[in-house]
Amino acid sequence: MGTKMAIGKSSARKLFGVIDLVGPLTAGRALFLASLGVTIVALERGFNWSLQLPGHHGLEAMALLVLARLSCTNPWSATLVGASAAVAAPFLGASHGVLMPLFYVLPGLVLDLGYRLSPRFGRALLFLPVLAALAYAAKPAVRVFANQAFGMQFGSLRAGPVYPIITHLLFGFLGALAAVLVWRATESRLRQ
């Protein structure tokens, strides 16, 4: 018996050989992006704890938006995820008032636009986390504008605009950094 069968041993390359981490917007990848949007809303609803930390859902939301940005060559991949979250939100019981669709779409849109304007920085470790922090901070910026221009009230602005902007920047950055680190580790593992 010259050959032995290796049971339970498989390289990551063989295991994931049929899965392309990065690719164009196909029907399967579009379904994946839509599922990321639904996941954003489901996680927000599932972990709806009042932590008094505006923007704490940026951890998971920006991680998933960055995952979309990294996994699809379509220039609007993160925007597609945000749009799917906006469509799914009413069906999953998420209610953020009249601006709710904008609050889901805006971070993805800012992320996609920023990535398109500076693609040469795309491989830098901190580029996407910084961009994601700014994209997520667009939400409280819109709330401040809506408050000042139209008198709309938002609980996150009770202590003024600085605190929610800082917390959104922080959570957006940390969520995106986690996604970038996991993505790079996965790429590295698949190259082995």
N, CA and C atoms as an extended XYZ file, in Angstrom:
576
Properties=species:S:1:pos:R:3:atomname:S:1:resname:S:1:resid:I:1 pbc="F F F"
N         0.848       -1.174        0.000 N   MET     1
C         0.000        0.000        0.000 CA  MET     1
C         0.886        1.226        0.000 C   MET     1
N         1.210        1.651       -1.229 N   GLY     2
C         2.121        2.771       -1.383 CA  GLY     2
C         1.466        4.121       -1.178 C   GLY     2
N         0.171        4.205       -1.327 N   THR     3
C        -0.489        5.509       -1.172 CA  THR     3
C        -1.367        5.489        0.062 C   THR     3
N        -1.312        6.559        0.777 N   LYS     4
C        -2.168        6.717        1.946 CA  LYS     4
C        -3.186        7.799        1.640 C   LYS     4
N        -4.357        7.609        2.108 N   MET     5
C        -5.373        8.617        1.939 CA  MET     5
C        -5.331        9.569        3.116 C   MET     5
N        -5.244       10.848        2.830 N   ALA     6
C        -5.274       11.852        3.885 CA  ALA     6
C        -6.731       12.207        4.155 C   ALA     6
N        -7.183       11.825        5.306 N   ILE     7
C        -8.570       12.084        5.657 CA  ILE     7
C        -8.631       13.368        6.468 C   ILE     7
N        -9.522       14.260        6.039 N   GLY     8
C        -9.703       15.506        6.770 CA  GLY     8
C        -8.667       16.556        6.456 C   GLY     8
N        -7.786       16.302        5.501 N   LYS     9
C        -6.767       17.287        5.169 CA  LYS     9
C        -7.072       17.851        3.788 C   LYS     9
N        -7.180       19.139        3.729 N   SER    10
C        -7.447       19.816        2.469 CA  SER    10
C        -6.865       21.212        2.564 C   SER    10
N        -6.247       21.646        1.522 N   SER    11
C        -5.690       22.995        1.542 CA  SER    11
C        -6.808       24.004        1.325 C   SER    11
N        -6.577       25.204        1.797 N   ALA    12
C        -7.566       26.260        1.596 CA  ALA    12
C        -7.774       26.512        0.115 C   ALA    12
N        -6.727       26.372       -0.669 N   ARG    13
C        -6.837       26.592       -2.110 CA  ARG    13
C        -7.810       25.579       -2.726 C   ARG    13
N        -7.707       24.317       -2.327 N   LYS    14
C        -8.617       23.305       -2.862 CA  LYS    14
C       -10.035       23.526       -2.351 C   LYS    14
N       -10.143       23.872       -1.093 N   LEU    15
C       -11.445       24.062       -0.491 CA  LEU    15
C       -12.193       25.223       -1.137 C   LEU    15
N       -11.500       26.339       -1.356 N   PHE    16
C       -12.140       27.526       -1.901 CA  PHE    16
C       -11.783       27.754       -3.365 C   PHE    16
N       -11.215       26.765       -4.000 N   GLY    17
C       -10.762       26.928       -5.373 CA  GLY    17
C       -11.863       27.318       -6.340 C   GLY    17
N       -13.081       26.972       -6.049 N   VAL    18
C       -14.173       27.305       -6.949 CA  VAL    18
C       -14.788       28.660       -6.624 C   VAL    18
N       -14.353       29.295       -5.566 N   ILE    19
C       -14.904       30.585       -5.152 CA  ILE    19
C       -13.884       31.668       -5.471 C   ILE    19
N       -14.309       32.641       -6.254 N   ASP    20
C       -13.463       33.804       -6.508 CA  ASP    20
C       -13.795       34.854       -5.461 C   ASP    20
N       -12.793       35.259       -4.703 N   LEU    21
C       -13.036       36.278       -3.680 CA  LEU    21
C       -13.470       37.593       -4.289 C   LEU    21
N       -12.893       37.935       -5.427 N   VAL    22
C       -13.192       39.206       -6.086 CA  VAL    22
C       -13.687       38.914       -7.490 C   VAL    22
N       -14.726       39.601       -7.895 N   GLY    23
C       -15.226       39.397       -9.243 CA  GLY    23
C       -16.259       40.423       -9.644 C   GLY    23
N       -16.732       40.317      -10.884 N   PRO    24
C       -17.729       41.260      -11.389 CA  PRO    24
C       -19.106       40.986      -10.785 C   PRO    24
N       -20.014       41.877      -11.066 N   LEU    25
C       -21.377       41.748      -10.553 CA  LEU    25
C       -22.138       40.728      -11.400 C   LEU    25
N       -22.180       39.514      -10.912 N   THR    26
C       -22.950       38.453      -11.535 CA  THR    26
C       -24.246       38.298      -10.738 C   THR    26
N       -25.125       37.427      -11.198 N   ALA    27
C       -26.374       37.200      -10.462 CA  ALA    27
C       -26.075       36.675       -9.055 C   ALA    27
N       -25.120       35.760       -8.952 N   GLY    28
C       -24.763       35.217       -7.641 CA  GLY    28
C       -24.155       36.257       -6.723 C   GLY    28
N       -23.291       37.081       -7.285 N   ARG    29
C       -22.665       38.124       -6.454 CA  ARG    29
C       -23.683       39.194       -6.071 C   ARG    29
N       -24.624       39.498       -6.961 N   ALA    30
C       -25.689       40.454       -6.632 CA  ALA    30
C       -26.538       39.931       -5.479 C   ALA    30
N       -26.812       38.633       -5.496 N   LEU    31
C       -27.557       38.014       -4.395 CA  LEU    31
C       -26.756       38.098       -3.098 C   LEU    31
N       -25.449       37.866       -3.190 N   PHE    32
C       -24.571       37.986       -2.021 CA  PHE    32
C       -24.607       39.413       -1.477 C   PHE    32
N       -24.505       40.415       -2.349 N   LEU    33
C       -24.524       41.809       -1.903 CA  LEU    33
C       -25.868       42.153       -1.263 C   LEU    33
N       -26.958       41.693       -1.876 N   ALA    34
C       -28.280       41.942       -1.304 CA  ALA    34
C       -28.405       41.297        0.076 C   ALA    34
N       -27.831       40.102        0.223 N   SER    35
C       -27.894       39.433        1.528 CA  SER    35
C       -27.085       40.189        2.581 C   SER    35
N       -26.002       40.841        2.163 N   LEU    36
C       -25.241       41.660        3.112 CA  LEU    36
C       -26.101       42.817        3.621 C   LEU    36
N       -26.869       43.434        2.730 N   GLY    37
C       -27.758       44.520        3.145 CA  GLY    37
C       -28.812       44.054        4.130 C   GLY    37
N       -29.414       42.908        3.855 N   VAL    38
C       -30.408       42.343        4.762 CA  VAL    38
C       -29.750       42.014        6.107 C   VAL    38
N       -28.524       41.509        6.060 N   THR    39
C       -27.793       41.170        7.287 CA  THR    39
C       -27.531       42.411        8.133 C   THR    39
N       -27.220       43.524        7.494 N   ILE    40
C       -26.996       44.772        8.236 CA  ILE    40
C       -28.234       45.117        9.060 C   ILE    40
N       -29.399       45.057        8.431 N   VAL    41
C       -30.642       45.404        9.130 CA  VAL    41
C       -30.967       44.357       10.191 C   VAL    41
N       -30.787       43.082        9.863 N   ALA    42
C       -31.092       42.015       10.822 CA  ALA    42
C       -30.210       42.119       12.064 C   ALA    42
N       -28.933       42.427       11.882 N   LEU    43
C       -28.045       42.587       13.040 CA  LEU    43
C       -28.430       43.815       13.868 C   LEU    43
N       -28.792       44.876       13.189 N   GLU    44
C       -29.223       46.082       13.899 CA  GLU    44
C       -30.471       45.809       14.729 C   GLU    44
N       -31.416       45.096       14.141 N   ARG    45
C       -32.648       44.771       14.850 CA  ARG    45
C       -32.405       43.728       15.946 C   ARG    45
N       -31.554       42.757       15.667 N   GLY    46
C       -31.294       41.684       16.622 CA  GLY    46
C       -30.526       42.143       17.847 C   GLY    46
N       -29.703       43.154       17.671 N   PHE    47
C       -28.898       43.678       18.779 CA  PHE    47
C       -29.265       45.131       19.024 C   PHE    47
N       -30.530       45.374       19.218 N   ASN    48
C       -31.046       46.727       19.389 CA  ASN    48
C       -30.995       47.135       20.863 C   ASN    48
N       -29.785       47.197       21.378 N   TRP    49
C       -29.591       47.585       22.772 CA  TRP    49
C       -29.292       49.067       22.850 C   TRP    49
N       -29.861       49.717       23.812 N   SER    50
C       -29.616       51.144       24.001 CA  SER    50
C       -28.316       51.319       24.783 C   SER    50
N       -27.225       51.470       24.066 N   LEU    51
C       -25.916       51.609       24.700 CA  LEU    51
C       -25.523       53.063       24.938 C   LEU    51
N       -26.356       53.991       24.478 N   GLN    52
C       -26.051       55.417       24.559 CA  GLN    52
C       -24.745       55.759       23.833 C   GLN    52
N       -24.451       54.996       22.802 N   LEU    53
C       -23.278       55.225       21.955 CA  LEU    53
C       -23.770       55.354       20.522 C   LEU    53
N       -24.064       56.559       20.087 N   PRO    54
C       -24.558       56.723       18.720 CA  PRO    54
C       -23.586       56.102       17.712 C   PRO    54
N       -24.133       55.354       16.787 N   GLY    55
C       -23.306       54.782       15.725 CA  GLY    55
C       -22.669       53.451       16.050 C   GLY    55
N       -23.032       52.813       17.181 N   HIS    56
C       -22.359       51.555       17.532 CA  HIS    56
C       -22.628       50.446       16.519 C   HIS    56
N       -23.678       50.572       15.735 N   HIS    57
C       -23.922       49.571       14.692 CA  HIS    57
C       -22.993       49.760       13.497 C   HIS    57
N       -22.161       50.779       13.548 N   GLY    58
C       -21.156       50.953       12.505 CA  GLY    58
C       -20.136       49.835       12.497 C   GLY    58
N       -19.982       49.157       13.634 N   LEU    59
C       -19.053       48.028       13.678 CA  LEU    59
C       -19.422       46.986       12.635 C   LEU    59
N       -20.661       46.531       12.672 N   GLU    60
C       -21.059       45.501       11.712 CA  GLU    60
C       -21.431       46.087       10.356 C   GLU    60
N       -22.084       47.235       10.339 N   ALA    61
C       -22.521       47.806        9.063 CA  ALA    61
C       -21.336       48.149        8.167 C   ALA    61
N       -20.330       48.802        8.707 N   MET    62
C       -19.198       49.192        7.865 CA  MET    62
C       -18.310       47.997        7.540 C   MET    62
N       -18.266       47.014        8.421 N   ALA    63
C       -17.526       45.785        8.088 CA  ALA    63
C       -18.156       45.120        6.867 C   ALA    63
N       -19.478       45.052        6.836 N   LEU    64
C       -20.156       44.409        5.714 CA  LEU    64
C       -20.089       45.251        4.437 C   LEU    64
N       -20.154       46.564        4.576 N   LEU    65
C       -20.021       47.428        3.396 CA  LEU    65
C       -18.616       47.335        2.802 C   LEU    65
N       -17.614       47.283        3.658 N   VAL    66
C       -16.234       47.138        3.171 CA  VAL    66
C       -16.043       45.764        2.535 C   VAL    66
N       -16.640       44.742        3.107 N   LEU    67
C       -16.597       43.413        2.499 CA  LEU    67
C       -17.179       43.461        1.083 C   LEU    67
N       -18.285       44.165        0.925 N   ALA    68
C       -18.889       44.318       -0.402 CA  ALA    68
C       -17.942       45.055       -1.347 C   ALA    68
N       -17.338       46.110       -0.852 N   ARG    69
C       -16.431       46.916       -1.676 CA  ARG    69
C       -15.229       46.078       -2.130 C   ARG    69
N       -14.717       45.235       -1.237 N   LEU    70
C       -13.542       44.431       -1.556 CA  LEU    70
C       -13.864       43.231       -2.443 C   LEU    70
N       -15.073       42.719       -2.360 N   SER    71
C       -15.389       41.471       -3.049 CA  SER    71
C       -15.943       41.637       -4.452 C   SER    71
N       -16.303       42.844       -4.832 N   CYS    72
C       -16.952       43.040       -6.126 CA  CYS    72
C       -16.273       44.172       -6.889 C   CYS    72
N       -16.017       43.936       -8.152 N   THR    73
C       -15.365       44.962       -8.971 CA  THR    73
C       -16.345       46.023       -9.460 C   THR    73
N       -17.628       45.811       -9.252 N   ASN    74
C       -18.605       46.818       -9.638 CA  ASN    74
C       -18.365       48.078       -8.803 C   ASN    74
N       -18.291       49.246       -9.444 N   PRO    75
C       -17.972       50.466       -8.691 CA  PRO    75
C       -19.050       50.889       -7.696 C   PRO    75
N       -20.216       50.278       -7.742 N   TRP    76
C       -21.305       50.660       -6.842 CA  TRP    76
C       -21.695       49.527       -5.902 C   TRP    76
N       -20.779       48.629       -5.605 N   SER    77
C       -21.122       47.453       -4.800 CA  SER    77
C       -21.588       47.815       -3.387 C   SER    77
N       -20.925       48.733       -2.711 N   ALA    78
C       -21.346       49.110       -1.359 CA  ALA    78
C       -22.681       49.854       -1.394 C   ALA    78
N       -22.904       50.636       -2.440 N   THR    79
C       -24.187       51.331       -2.599 CA  THR    79
C       -25.317       50.323       -2.789 C   THR    79
N       -25.047       49.248       -3.538 N   LEU    80
C       -26.051       48.195       -3.727 CA  LEU    80
C       -26.407       47.537       -2.392 C   LEU    80
N       -25.410       47.333       -1.548 N   VAL    81
C       -25.673       46.760       -0.223 CA  VAL    81
C       -26.526       47.721        0.601 C   VAL    81
N       -26.174       49.002        0.580 N   GLY    82
C       -26.966       49.996        1.310 CA  GLY    82
C       -28.398       50.074        0.808 C   GLY    82
N       -28.563       49.991       -0.522 N   ALA    83
C       -29.910       50.031       -1.095 CA  ALA    83
C       -30.713       48.796       -0.687 C   ALA    83
N       -30.069       47.638       -0.663 N   SER    84
C       -30.800       46.436       -0.245 CA  SER    84
C       -31.180       46.526        1.232 C   SER    84
N       -30.328       47.143        2.037 N   ALA    85
C       -30.672       47.354        3.452 CA  ALA    85
C       -31.870       48.293        3.568 C   ALA    85
N       -31.894       49.345        2.756 N   ALA    86
C       -33.009       50.299        2.795 CA  ALA    86
C       -34.321       49.633        2.392 C   ALA    86
N       -34.264       48.736        1.411 N   VAL    87
C       -35.471       48.026        0.976 CA  VAL    87
C       -35.913       47.020        2.043 C   VAL    87
N       -34.955       46.342        2.670 N   ALA    88
C       -35.280       45.310        3.653 CA  ALA    88
C       -35.745       45.888        4.990 C   ALA    88
N       -35.299       47.083        5.332 N   ALA    89
C       -35.558       47.649        6.655 CA  ALA    89
C       -37.034       47.663        7.056 C   ALA    89
N       -37.935       48.161        6.220 N   PRO    90
C       -39.350       48.169        6.652 CA  PRO    90
C       -39.912       46.761        6.882 C   PRO    90
N       -39.439       45.800        6.091 N   PHE    91
C       -39.926       44.426        6.236 CA  PHE    91
C       -39.394       43.759        7.501 C   PHE    91
N       -38.253       44.249        7.997 N   LEU    92
C       -37.665       43.678        9.207 CA  LEU    92
C       -37.981       44.504       10.450 C   LEU    92
N       -38.826       45.514       10.282 N   GLY    93
C       -39.272       46.302       11.426 CA  GLY    93
C       -38.352       47.423       11.849 C   GLY    93
N       -37.417       47.808       11.002 N   ALA    94
C       -36.524       48.929       11.327 CA  ALA    94
C       -37.212       50.223       10.938 C   ALA    94
N       -37.271       51.151       11.855 N   SER    95
C       -37.906       52.429       11.573 CA  SER    95
C       -37.018       53.557       12.072 C   SER    95
N       -36.544       54.355       11.142 N   HIS    96
C       -35.705       55.496       11.501 CA  HIS    96
C       -36.286       56.790       10.957 C   HIS    96
N       -37.576       56.795       10.718 N   GLY    97
C       -38.229       57.990       10.226 CA  GLY    97
C       -38.107       58.147        8.723 C   GLY    97
N       -38.451       59.311        8.261 N   VAL    98
C       -38.524       59.578        6.832 CA  VAL    98
C       -37.159       59.499        6.141 C   VAL    98
N       -36.092       59.717        6.879 N   LEU    99
C       -34.746       59.678        6.292 CA  LEU    99
C       -34.125       58.284        6.326 C   LEU    99
N       -34.875       57.284        6.781 N   MET   100
C       -34.338       55.935        6.938 CA  MET   100
C       -33.654       55.401        5.684 C   MET   100
N       -34.269       55.473        4.502 N   PRO   101
C       -33.566       54.938        3.322 CA  PRO   101
C       -32.223       55.617        3.081 C   PRO   101
N       -32.185       56.908        3.286 N   LEU   102
C       -30.938       57.658        3.091 CA  LEU   102
C       -29.857       57.197        4.069 C   LEU   102
N       -30.232       56.910        5.303 N   PHE   103
C       -29.250       56.493        6.304 CA  PHE   103
C       -28.635       55.136        6.003 C   PHE   103
N       -29.328       54.306        5.230 N   TYR   104
C       -28.755       53.027        4.806 CA  TYR   104
C       -27.916       53.169        3.537 C   TYR   104
N       -28.373       53.993        2.611 N   VAL   105
C       -27.691       54.121        1.322 CA  VAL   105
C       -26.461       55.021        1.405 C   VAL   105
N       -26.538       56.088        2.170 N   LEU   106
C       -25.482       57.104        2.192 CA  LEU   106
C       -24.084       56.569        2.521 C   LEU   106
N       -23.888       55.760        3.559 N   PRO   107
C       -22.530       55.270        3.827 CA  PRO   107
C       -21.942       54.459        2.671 C   PRO   107
N       -22.760       53.627        2.039 N   GLY   108
C       -22.279       52.858        0.890 CA  GLY   108
C       -21.919       53.758       -0.277 C   GLY   108
N       -22.744       54.761       -0.517 N   LEU   109
C       -22.496       55.703       -1.608 CA  LEU   109
C       -21.207       56.482       -1.383 C   LEU   109
N       -21.013       56.991       -0.176 N   VAL   110
C       -19.789       57.730        0.138 CA  VAL   110
C       -18.564       56.816        0.032 C   VAL   110
N       -18.700       55.590        0.504 N   LEU   111
C       -17.602       54.621        0.416 CA  LEU   111
C       -17.234       54.352       -1.044 C   LEU   111
N       -18.233       54.118       -1.878 N   ASP   112
C       -17.975       53.857       -3.296 CA  ASP   112
C       -17.365       55.067       -4.001 C   ASP   112
N       -17.909       56.243       -3.739 N   LEU   113
C       -17.373       57.449       -4.385 CA  LEU   113
C       -15.940       57.721       -3.942 C   LEU   113
N       -15.669       57.593       -2.656 N   GLY   114
C       -14.314       57.804       -2.155 CA  GLY   114
C       -13.329       56.806       -2.730 C   GLY   114
N       -13.763       55.578       -2.874 N   TYR   115
C       -12.904       54.533       -3.432 CA  TYR   115
C       -12.611       54.816       -4.905 C   TYR   115
N       -13.611       55.298       -5.617 N   ARG   116
C       -13.421       55.621       -7.039 CA  ARG   116
C       -12.510       56.824       -7.223 C   ARG   116
N       -12.565       57.777       -6.322 N   LEU   117
C       -11.741       58.979       -6.450 CA  LEU   117
C       -10.281       58.722       -6.107 C   LEU   117
N       -10.023       57.713       -5.293 N   SER   118
C        -8.653       57.428       -4.864 CA  SER   118
C        -8.320       55.947       -4.971 C   SER   118
N        -8.448       55.337       -6.150 N   PRO   119
C        -8.214       53.894       -6.247 CA  PRO   119
C        -6.762       53.494       -5.984 C   PRO   119
N        -5.832       54.393       -6.188 N   ARG   120
C        -4.419       54.033       -5.974 CA  ARG   120
C        -4.107       53.767       -4.507 C   ARG   120
N        -4.925       54.288       -3.601 N   PHE   121
C        -4.710       54.054       -2.174 CA  PHE   121
C        -5.444       52.814       -1.679 C   PHE   121
N        -6.185       52.153       -2.560 N   GLY   122
C        -7.048       51.035       -2.182 CA  GLY   122
C        -6.357       49.906       -1.448 C   GLY   122
N        -5.078       49.664       -1.668 N   ARG   123
C        -4.363       48.576       -0.997 CA  ARG   123
C        -3.714       49.009        0.318 C   ARG   123
N        -3.698       50.277        0.608 N   ALA   124
C        -3.123       50.744        1.873 CA  ALA   124
C        -4.003       50.265        3.029 C   ALA   124
N        -3.382       49.766        4.074 N   LEU   125
C        -4.105       49.153        5.189 CA  LEU   125
C        -5.185       50.068        5.778 C   LEU   125
N        -4.883       51.340        5.974 N   LEU   126
C        -5.815       52.224        6.661 CA  LEU   126
C        -6.715       53.021        5.728 C   LEU   126
N        -6.527       52.895        4.416 N   PHE   127
C        -7.328       53.698        3.490 CA  PHE   127
C        -8.822       53.412        3.634 C   PHE   127
N        -9.223       52.159        3.485 N   LEU   128
C       -10.649       51.840        3.593 CA  LEU   128
C       -11.224       52.112        4.982 C   LEU   128
N       -10.509       51.804        6.063 N   PRO   129
C       -11.063       52.158        7.376 CA  PRO   129
C       -11.289       53.664        7.564 C   PRO   129
N       -10.350       54.480        7.091 N   VAL   130
C       -10.531       55.937        7.207 CA  VAL   130
C       -11.695       56.386        6.330 C   VAL   130
N       -11.742       55.870        5.106 N   LEU   131
C       -12.843       56.209        4.200 CA  LEU   131
C       -14.180       55.758        4.773 C   LEU   131
N       -14.219       54.564        5.346 N   ALA   132
C       -15.451       54.049        5.952 CA  ALA   132
C       -15.871       54.885        7.157 C   ALA   132
N       -14.911       55.351        7.936 N   ALA   133
C       -15.232       56.216        9.072 CA  ALA   133
C       -15.913       57.494        8.586 C   ALA   133
N       -15.366       58.085        7.541 N   LEU   134
C       -15.968       59.298        6.984 CA  LEU   134
C       -17.348       58.999        6.388 C   LEU   134
N       -17.463       57.851        5.721 N   ALA   135
C       -18.744       57.472        5.124 CA  ALA   135
C       -19.813       57.281        6.202 C   ALA   135
N       -19.448       56.653        7.300 N   TYR   136
C       -20.421       56.415        8.364 CA  TYR   136
C       -20.757       57.701        9.115 C   TYR   136
N       -19.799       58.610        9.216 N   ALA   137
C       -20.048       59.899        9.869 CA  ALA   137
C       -20.950       60.793        9.030 C   ALA   137
N       -21.186       60.419        7.772 N   ALA   138
C       -22.119       61.185        6.946 CA  ALA   138
C       -23.536       61.115        7.521 C   ALA   138
N       -23.850       60.030        8.227 N   LYS   139
C       -25.186       59.890        8.822 CA  LYS   139
C       -25.461       60.983        9.859 C   LYS   139
N       -24.600       61.166       10.867 N   PRO   140
C       -24.900       62.251       11.807 CA  PRO   140
C       -24.773       63.632       11.160 C   PRO   140
N       -23.936       63.748       10.142 N   ALA   141
C       -23.828       65.037        9.443 CA  ALA   141
C       -25.159       65.393        8.782 C   ALA   141
N       -25.819       64.410        8.181 N   VAL   142
C       -27.141       64.647        7.585 CA  VAL   142
C       -28.155       64.973        8.674 C   VAL   142
N       -28.052       64.298        9.807 N   ARG   143
C       -28.966       64.589       10.913 CA  ARG   143
C       -28.787       66.022       11.414 C   ARG   143
N       -27.542       66.460       11.520 N   VAL   144
C       -27.286       67.845       11.949 CA  VAL   144
C       -27.892       68.814       10.941 C   VAL   144
N       -27.681       68.541        9.655 N   PHE   145
C       -28.252       69.407        8.615 CA  PHE   145
C       -29.773       69.425        8.702 C   PHE   145
N       -30.400       68.246        8.821 N   ALA   146
C       -31.863       68.154        8.893 CA  ALA   146
C       -32.388       68.859       10.133 C   ALA   146
N       -31.654       68.792       11.220 N   ASN   147
C       -32.041       69.468       12.446 CA  ASN   147
C       -31.989       70.985       12.275 C   ASN   147
N       -30.897       71.456       11.698 N   GLN   148
C       -30.720       72.900       11.526 CA  GLN   148
C       -31.644       73.475       10.455 C   GLN   148
N       -31.780       72.763        9.345 N   ALA   149
C       -32.547       73.291        8.218 CA  ALA   149
C       -34.054       73.097        8.369 C   ALA   149
N       -34.466       71.965        8.954 N   PHE   150
C       -35.891       71.637        8.980 CA  PHE   150
C       -36.445       71.429       10.386 C   PHE   150
N       -35.605       71.568       11.409 N   GLY   151
C       -36.066       71.397       12.785 CA  GLY   151
C       -36.355       69.960       13.169 C   GLY   151
N       -35.890       69.010       12.373 N   MET   152
C       -36.113       67.597       12.694 CA  MET   152
C       -35.329       67.241       13.955 C   MET   152
N       -35.928       66.415       14.795 N   GLN   153
C       -35.302       66.040       16.059 CA  GLN   153
C       -34.744       64.618       15.980 C   GLN   153
N       -33.560       64.436       16.532 N   PHE   154
C       -32.905       63.125       16.569 CA  PHE   154
C       -32.332       62.934       17.963 C   PHE   154
N       -32.618       61.781       18.562 N   GLY   155
C       -32.127       61.489       19.902 CA  GLY   155
C       -30.620       61.502       19.998 C   GLY   155
N       -29.944       61.122       18.918 N   SER   156
C       -28.478       61.066       18.964 CA  SER   156
C       -27.848       62.450       19.054 C   SER   156
N       -28.629       63.495       18.783 N   LEU   157
C       -28.081       64.861       18.832 CA  LEU   157
C       -28.377       65.575       20.153 C   LEU   157
N       -28.903       64.830       21.140 N   ARG   158
C       -29.237       65.453       22.433 CA  ARG   158
C       -28.044       66.168       23.058 C   ARG   158
N       -26.871       65.582       22.934 N   ALA   159
C       -25.671       66.183       23.539 CA  ALA   159
C       -24.921       67.068       22.552 C   ALA   159
N       -25.548       67.383       21.428 N   GLY   160
C       -24.895       68.195       20.406 CA  GLY   160
C       -24.335       67.328       19.292 C   GLY   160
N       -23.798       67.946       18.259 N   PRO   161
C       -23.357       67.176       17.088 CA  PRO   161
C       -21.982       66.523       17.216 C   PRO   161
N       -21.129       67.013       18.082 N   VAL   162
C       -19.750       66.526       18.132 CA  VAL   162
C       -19.678       65.068       18.587 C   VAL   162
N       -20.362       64.737       19.661 N   TYR   163
C       -20.305       63.384       20.211 CA  TYR   163
C       -20.751       62.326       19.201 C   TYR   163
N       -21.925       62.467       18.549 N   PRO   164
C       -22.310       61.431       17.590 CA  PRO   164
C       -21.393       61.364       16.372 C   PRO   164
N       -20.855       62.461       15.953 N   ILE   165
C       -19.928       62.421       14.806 CA  ILE   165
C       -18.666       61.651       15.188 C   ILE   165
N       -18.147       61.905       16.386 N   ILE   166
C       -16.938       61.201       16.836 CA  ILE   166
C       -17.207       59.702       16.995 C   ILE   166
N       -18.345       59.350       17.598 N   THR   167
C       -18.628       57.923       17.792 CA  THR   167
C       -18.879       57.216       16.455 C   THR   167
N       -19.525       57.885       15.521 N   HIS   168
C       -19.716       57.291       14.188 CA  HIS   168
C       -18.369       57.098       13.490 C   HIS   168
N       -17.497       58.077       13.594 N   LEU   169
C       -16.154       57.937       13.007 CA  LEU   169
C       -15.437       56.732       13.617 C   LEU   169
N       -15.486       56.623       14.931 N   LEU   170
C       -14.788       55.553       15.633 CA  LEU   170
C       -15.340       54.171       15.264 C   LEU   170
N       -16.646       53.999       15.355 N   PHE   171
C       -17.232       52.689       15.065 CA  PHE   171
C       -17.103       52.327       13.589 C   PHE   171
N       -17.262       53.300       12.712 N   GLY   172
C       -17.077       53.036       11.286 CA  GLY   172
C       -15.661       52.594       10.978 C   GLY   172
N       -14.689       53.260       11.604 N   PHE   173
C       -13.280       52.919       11.406 CA  PHE   173
C       -12.983       51.509       11.910 C   PHE   173
N       -13.425       51.201       13.129 N   LEU   174
C       -13.126       49.892       13.722 CA  LEU   174
C       -13.783       48.740       12.955 C   LEU   174
N       -15.021       48.928       12.533 N   GLY   175
C       -15.695       47.888       11.752 CA  GLY   175
C       -14.993       47.636       10.435 C   GLY   175
N       -14.609       48.715        9.749 N   ALA   176
C       -13.917       48.579        8.468 CA  ALA   176
C       -12.530       47.983        8.648 C   ALA   176
N       -11.826       48.376        9.700 N   LEU   177
C       -10.496       47.823        9.955 CA  LEU   177
C       -10.576       46.314       10.181 C   LEU   177
N       -11.566       45.886       10.952 N   ALA   178
C       -11.746       44.446       11.179 CA  ALA   178
C       -11.984       43.723        9.858 C   ALA   178
N       -12.815       44.298        8.994 N   ALA   179
C       -13.096       43.666        7.697 CA  ALA   179
C       -11.847       43.598        6.833 C   ALA   179
N       -11.065       44.663        6.800 N   VAL   180
C        -9.844       44.677        5.992 CA  VAL   180
C        -8.852       43.638        6.513 C   VAL   180
N        -8.706       43.540        7.817 N   LEU   181
C        -7.769       42.570        8.388 CA  LEU   181
C        -8.206       41.130        8.101 C   LEU   181
N        -9.492       40.857        8.238 N   VAL   182
C       -10.002       39.513        7.931 CA  VAL   182
C        -9.838       39.229        6.435 C   VAL   182
N       -10.113       40.208        5.604 N   TRP   183
C        -9.974       40.039        4.153 CA  TRP   183
C        -8.525       39.708        3.786 C   TRP   183
N        -7.590       40.462        4.350 N   ARG   184
C        -6.172       40.227        4.041 CA  ARG   184
C        -5.708       38.865        4.548 C   ARG   184
N        -6.189       38.465        5.714 N   ALA   185
C        -5.826       37.152        6.243 CA  ALA   185
C        -6.385       36.048        5.343 C   ALA   185
N        -7.596       36.236        4.851 N   THR   186
C        -8.205       35.251        3.950 CA  THR   186
C        -7.427       35.176        2.643 C   THR   186
N        -7.071       36.334        2.080 N   GLU   187
C        -6.258       36.350        0.845 CA  GLU   187
C        -4.941       35.639        1.060 C   GLU   187
N        -4.306       35.927        2.171 N   SER   188
C        -3.021       35.311        2.478 CA  SER   188
C        -3.151       33.796        2.613 C   SER   188
N        -4.204       33.357        3.275 N   ARG   189
C        -4.434       31.930        3.473 CA  ARG   189
C        -4.692       31.219        2.143 C   ARG   189
N        -5.418       31.861        1.266 N   LEU   190
C        -5.732       31.256       -0.034 CA  LEU   190
C        -4.528       31.203       -0.951 C   LEU   190
N        -3.545       32.058       -0.722 N   ARG   191
C        -2.340       32.041       -1.552 CA  ARG   191
C        -1.415       30.903       -1.171 C   ARG   191
N        -1.615       30.319       -0.004 N   GLN   192
C        -0.731       29.238        0.470 CA  GLN   192
C        -0.938       27.958       -0.298 C   GLN   192
